[in-house]
Amino acid sequence: MNKNKKSQQRFPSAQDRQPILTEQRRLKMARSPHAYVRGNTERFYEWVIESNGDALPHGPAIWICGDCHTGNLGPVANAKGKVEIQIRDLDQTVIGNPTHDLVRLGLSLATAARGSSLSGLNVVRMIEALAAGYQSAFTRNARLTKRPAPVHVTMKEAVRRSWQQLALERIEDLKLTIPLGKRFWPLTKQERSGIEALFRDENIATLPTSLKGRNDSGHVEVLDAAYWVKGCSSLGRLRFAVLLDVDGGVVEGDDLCLMDIKEGVKAAAPRYEDVAMPRDNAQRVVEGARHLSPFLGERMRAARLLDRAVVIRELLPQDLKLEIDQLDKDDSMHVAHYLAAVVGKAHARQMDASTRKSWLAELRRNRSKTIDAPSWLWNSIVQLVSSHEAGYLEHCRRYATGT
């Protein structure tokens, strides 16, 4: 038996991956209340469907993110290299109620604020800023405000990033192979052949060649691929990293292409009834991205791999998530206003002028005398913070006792 085969015996087989991934997911969610909120979309929608979610207004039927926490927002580049702050993860996207995105973002920000030891008064002001920022996207001549410091720092980093930085961050190497270890596991023969077949498909092969500065008719070659142990909510589904060479560029010293293949699964976010939506989960994700995050949507393709729906996109150095686990008192309201405006912009672009006007009027209703935000928004976030804190502590108890 050669050395390579011996080294591969350290990794789980395809059949043994799931228990290991489930345990990793449980550990990630036990690390902090904010991580628990990010990784537990199902609990959020249990509340929406079973508890007081009926108190939320029914907004226009548009594509929503469905999992609109702070980590799913950040700089995204388009095919021509322009970078904007947009929604960057659309696994849960459906045509549904836009209030779900606003409440989920508010929950994420409130949880980050409490984890940053900010006072309850700071949280009140953040929710007021959240409401104002979201509403600003539906006014005439709506424009994003100046980026708050945490967002500006991430944006500057994104614009300056190189392929080398992406490779070191994502695959911890600059070689023409993906290093196997904790983050990457070997493929089965069936998985490898399936991936190679994918990139022989012209529709998929044109994805990496469509970016600025690349040969549109360039030949695409799979250099290496591996199973990707990545994310929290995505742990357990098919996830692959693929290194590509376009038109022999690697020989000439040009950048490699790092492709992300992720299984599309049924969304936990509730959809509106009687709306037309792709039944294929990968096609649903791509269609939602095109509406909510055009920069990302134009860089995605839906396909079938091993008889499962998958979404394929190239990871670019400029694609970064916002790290808002810790909030500074002086930045908290500005961050809440800005991120809510980004989400509002994604929603507003799908509405005509009449719909935007009527939705804005609805958002401005139901103000209380004690907080400058809709009462349903404040009450929802208070209930959800309480529910998730209890759920988080119970999750930690079960993890600690191995139950």
C-alpha positions in Angstrom: 0.0 0.0 0.0 1.5 3.4 -1.0 1.9 6.4 1.2 -1.0 8.3 -0.4 -3.5 5.4 0.3 -2.3 5.2 3.9 -2.9 9.0 4.4 -6.4 8.7 2.9 -7.3 6.1 5.5 -7.3 8.9 8.1 -10.4 10.4 6.5 -14.0 9.3 6.8 -15.7 7.4 4.0 -18.6 9.1 2.3 -21.0 6.9 4.4 -19.3 8.0 7.7 -19.2 11.8 7.0 -22.6 12.6 8.4 -22.1 11.8 12.1 -18.8 13.7 12.2 -20.4 16.7 10.4 -23.4 16.7 12.8 -21.1 16.8 15.8 -19.0 19.7 14.3 -22.2 21.6 13.7 -23.3 21.1 17.3 -19.9 22.3 18.5 -20.0 25.4 16.3 -23.4 26.4 17.6 -22.3 25.9 21.2 -19.5 28.5 20.9 -21.7 31.6 21.3 -25.3 32.7 21.2 -24.6 34.6 18.0 -23.3 31.4 16.4 -26.4 29.6 17.6 -28.6 32.2 16.0 -26.7 32.0 12.7 -26.8 28.2 12.6 -30.4 27.6 13.6 -32.7 28.9 10.9 -35.2 26.2 11.8 -35.8 27.5 15.3 -36.4 31.0 13.9 -39.1 29.8 11.5 -40.6 27.6 14.2 -41.4 30.8 16.0 -42.6 32.5 12.8 -45.0 29.7 12.0 -46.1 28.4 15.4 -45.9 31.3 17.8 -46.4 35.0 17.3 -45.3 35.2 13.7 -48.9 35.9 12.6 -48.5 39.4 14.2 -46.1 40.3 11.4 -47.6 42.2 8.5 -47.8 40.4 5.2 -45.5 42.3 2.8 -45.4 42.1 -1.0 -44.6 38.7 -2.5 -40.9 39.1 -3.4 -37.7 37.0 -3.3 -36.3 37.2 0.3 -33.0 36.0 1.6 -34.7 33.7 4.2 -31.6 33.6 6.4 -30.7 37.3 6.7 -28.2 37.4 9.5 -25.1 39.7 9.5 -22.8 36.9 8.4 -24.8 36.5 5.2 -24.0 40.1 4.1 -20.8 41.5 2.8 -18.7 42.6 -0.2 -19.5 40.7 -3.4 -17.8 41.2 -6.8 -19.5 41.0 -10.2 -18.1 39.5 -13.3 -16.5 42.8 -14.3 -14.7 43.3 -11.0 -17.0 45.9 -9.4 -17.6 45.4 -5.7 -20.7 46.2 -3.6 -22.2 45.2 -0.2 -24.9 42.7 -1.0 -26.5 39.5 0.4 -24.0 36.7 -0.1 -25.8 33.5 0.9 -29.1 32.6 -0.7 -29.6 28.9 0.4 -32.9 29.8 2.1 -34.2 32.2 -0.5 -37.9 31.9 -1.4 -40.7 34.2 -2.6 -42.1 35.1 0.8 -42.7 37.8 3.4 -40.0 40.5 3.5 -40.6 41.1 7.2 -38.9 37.8 7.8 -35.6 39.2 6.5 -36.0 42.3 8.6 -36.8 40.5 11.8 -34.0 37.9 11.3 -31.5 40.7 10.7 -32.7 42.5 13.9 -32.4 39.3 15.9 -28.8 38.8 14.6 -27.8 42.4 15.5 -29.5 42.3 18.9 -27.7 39.0 19.7 -24.4 40.5 18.6 -25.1 43.6 20.8 -25.8 41.5 23.9 -22.6 39.5 23.2 -20.7 42.8 23.0 -22.0 43.8 26.5 -24.0 46.7 25.1 -26.9 47.9 27.2 -30.6 47.3 26.5 -30.8 51.0 25.7 -28.3 50.5 22.9 -30.4 47.6 21.5 -33.5 49.9 21.5 -31.6 52.5 19.5 -30.3 49.9 17.1 -33.8 48.6 16.4 -34.9 52.1 15.7 -32.0 52.6 13.3 -32.8 49.2 11.7 -36.3 50.3 11.0 -35.2 53.7 9.6 -32.5 52.2 7.4 -34.8 49.6 5.9 -37.5 52.2 5.2 -35.0 54.6 3.6 -34.7 52.1 0.7 -38.3 52.7 -0.3 -38.2 56.5 -0.5 -37.6 58.5 -3.6 -34.0 58.9 -4.6 -33.0 56.3 -2.0 -29.2 56.0 -1.5 -27.1 54.1 0.9 -25.5 56.2 3.7 -21.8 56.4 4.3 -20.5 52.9 5.2 -19.9 52.5 9.0 -16.4 51.7 10.1 -16.7 47.9 10.5 -18.2 47.7 7.0 -15.7 50.2 5.5 -12.8 48.2 6.8 -14.1 45.0 5.3 -14.8 46.7 2.0 -11.3 48.1 1.8 -9.9 44.7 2.5 -12.1 43.1 -0.1 -11.1 45.5 -2.9 -7.4 45.0 -2.2 -7.5 41.2 -1.9 -5.5 39.0 -4.3 -5.8 35.4 -5.4 -2.9 34.5 -3.1 -4.8 35.8 -0.1 -8.0 33.9 -1.1 -6.0 30.6 -1.6 -4.2 30.9 1.8 -7.5 31.6 3.5 -9.7 29.0 1.8 -7.3 26.2 1.0 -4.3 27.2 3.1 -2.0 26.7 0.2 -0.8 28.1 -3.1 -0.1 24.8 -4.8 -2.0 23.2 -7.6 -3.7 20.8 -5.2 -6.2 21.0 -2.4 -4.5 19.9 0.9 -6.5 17.2 2.7 -7.0 17.7 6.4 -9.7 19.0 8.8 -11.2 21.2 6.2 -10.9 19.0 3.1 -11.6 15.3 2.7 -10.9 13.0 -0.2 -13.6 12.3 -2.8 -15.0 9.0 -3.9 -14.3 7.9 -7.4 -18.0 8.6 -8.3 -17.8 12.1 -6.9 -14.6 12.9 -8.8 -15.9 11.6 -12.1 -19.1 13.5 -11.5 -17.3 16.8 -10.9 -15.1 16.3 -14.0 -18.2 15.6 -16.1 -19.8 18.8 -14.8 -17.0 21.0 -16.1 -17.1 19.4 -19.5 -20.6 20.8 -19.8 -20.4 24.0 -21.8 -22.9 25.8 -19.6 -20.8 25.2 -16.5 -17.4 25.6 -18.2 -18.4 29.1 -19.3 -18.9 30.2 -15.7 -15.1 30.7 -14.9 -14.3 31.9 -18.4 -16.9 34.7 -18.2 -15.1 36.8 -15.7 -13.2 40.0 -16.8 -9.8 39.3 -18.3 -10.3 35.6 -19.2 -10.6 34.0 -22.5 -14.3 33.4 -23.2 -13.5 30.3 -25.2 -10.8 29.0 -22.9 -10.4 25.3 -22.1 -11.3 24.5 -18.5 -9.4 21.7 -16.7 -10.1 20.3 -13.3 -6.8 20.2 -11.4 -8.1 18.9 -8.1 -11.2 18.6 -6.0 -12.2 17.7 -2.4 -15.1 17.4 -0.1 -15.4 20.7 1.8 -16.1 20.7 5.5 -17.5 24.2 5.7 -20.1 26.4 7.2 -22.6 25.7 10.0 -26.1 25.4 8.5 -24.6 23.7 5.4 -22.7 21.0 7.3 -24.0 17.6 6.2 -25.0 18.5 2.7 -22.8 17.9 -0.4 -20.1 20.6 -0.5 -17.0 20.5 -2.8 -14.1 22.7 -3.5 -12.7 22.5 -7.1 -9.4 24.0 -8.5 -9.6 24.8 -12.1 -7.1 25.9 -14.8 -8.6 28.1 -17.6 -6.8 27.8 -20.9 -3.5 26.8 -19.4 -3.2 30.0 -17.4 -1.5 28.2 -14.5 1.5 27.4 -16.6 1.8 31.1 -17.5 1.5 32.1 -13.9 -2.1 33.4 -14.0 -4.6 32.9 -11.2 -6.3 29.6 -10.6 -10.0 29.3 -10.2 -11.5 28.1 -6.9 -15.0 26.8 -7.5 -17.6 26.1 -4.8 -20.2 23.4 -5.4 -23.0 23.4 -2.8 -26.0 21.1 -2.6 -29.3 22.9 -2.8 -31.8 21.6 -0.3 -35.4 22.5 0.7 -35.6 25.9 2.3 -36.8 26.3 5.9 -38.1 29.7 5.1 -41.8 29.6 4.4 -42.9 30.7 0.9 -46.1 32.4 0.0 -48.7 30.1 -1.4 -49.8 30.4 -5.0 -46.5 31.9 -6.3 -44.5 30.5 -9.1 -41.0 29.4 -8.0 -38.6 26.8 -9.4 -39.1 23.4 -7.9 -35.5 22.4 -8.3 -33.7 23.8 -5.2 -30.5 24.8 -7.0 -32.5 26.7 -9.6 -34.5 28.4 -6.8 -31.2 29.6 -5.2 -29.9 30.9 -8.4 -33.1 32.7 -9.3 -33.4 34.3 -5.9 -29.8 35.4 -6.1 -30.4 37.1 -9.4 -33.2 39.2 -7.8 -31.6 39.9 -4.4 -27.9 40.0 -5.2 -27.3 40.5 -8.9 -23.5 40.6 -8.6 -23.6 37.1 -7.1 -26.5 35.8 -9.2 -24.7 36.4 -12.5 -21.8 34.3 -11.3 -23.9 31.2 -10.3 -25.2 28.2 -12.2 -27.6 25.4 -11.2 -26.8 21.8 -12.2 -27.2 18.1 -11.2 -24.4 16.1 -9.5 -24.9 12.6 -8.3 -28.6 13.1 -9.0 -28.7 16.0 -6.5 -29.4 19.7 -7.2 -26.2 21.8 -6.8 -25.2 25.4 -7.1 -21.9 26.3 -8.6 -20.0 29.5 -8.3 -16.4 30.8 -8.4 -15.1 32.2 -5.2 -13.4 35.6 -5.8 -11.0 37.3 -3.5 -13.4 40.2 -3.1 -16.2 38.0 -1.7 -16.1 38.4 2.1 -18.6 38.1 4.9 -19.0 40.8 7.5 -17.6 39.9 10.9 -20.1 41.6 13.3 -19.8 39.3 16.2 -18.7 42.2 18.3 -20.3 45.7 18.1 -18.9 48.9 19.3 -21.3 51.3 21.1 -20.5 54.2 18.7 -20.9 52.0 15.6 -23.9 49.9 16.5 -26.7 52.2 15.3 -24.8 53.1 12.1 -24.2 49.4 11.3 -27.9 48.6 11.9 -29.1 51.4 9.7 -26.7 50.6 6.9 -27.2 46.8 6.8 -31.0 47.2 6.9 -30.8 49.7 4.0 -28.8 47.1 2.0 -31.5 44.5 2.6 -34.2 47.1 1.9 -32.5 47.9 -1.5 -32.5 44.2 -2.4 -36.3 44.1 -1.6 -37.2 47.5 -3.2 -35.6 46.7 -6.6 -38.3 44.0 -7.0 -41.2 46.3 -6.5 -42.8 48.9 -8.7 -43.3 52.5 -7.5 -46.9 51.9 -6.3 -45.9 48.7 -4.3 -42.9 50.5 -2.7 -45.2 53.4 -1.6 -47.8 51.1 -0.1 -45.2 49.0 1.7 -43.5 52.0 3.1 -46.8 53.2 4.5 -47.4 49.9 6.2 -43.9 50.0 7.7 -44.6 53.4 9.2 -47.7 52.2 10.9 -48.0 50.8 14.4 -45.5 53.0 16.1 -45.5 53.1 19.9 -44.9 56.1 22.1 -41.7 54.5 23.5 -39.8 53.4 20.5 -39.4 54.8 17.0 -40.0 51.5 15.2 -43.0 49.3 14.4 -44.3 47.6 17.5 -44.4 44.2 15.7 -40.6 44.6 14.9 -39.6 45.4 18.5 -41.9 42.8 20.1 -40.7 40.1 17.6 -37.0 40.7 18.4 -37.6 40.7 22.2 -39.4 37.4 22.0 -36.9 35.9 19.7 -33.9 37.0 21.7 -35.5 35.3 24.8 -36.5 32.2 22.9 -33.0 31.8 21.3 -31.2 32.4 24.5 -33.1 29.6 26.2 -32.6 27.4 23.2 -28.9 28.2 23.2 -28.4 27.2 26.9 -30.4 24.0 26.4 -28.2 23.2 23.3 -25.1 23.7 25.4 -26.5 21.5 28.1 -27.2 18.7 25.6 -23.8 19.1 24.0 -22.0 19.0 27.4 -23.8 15.9 28.5 -23.6 14.2 25.1 -27.3 13.9 24.7 
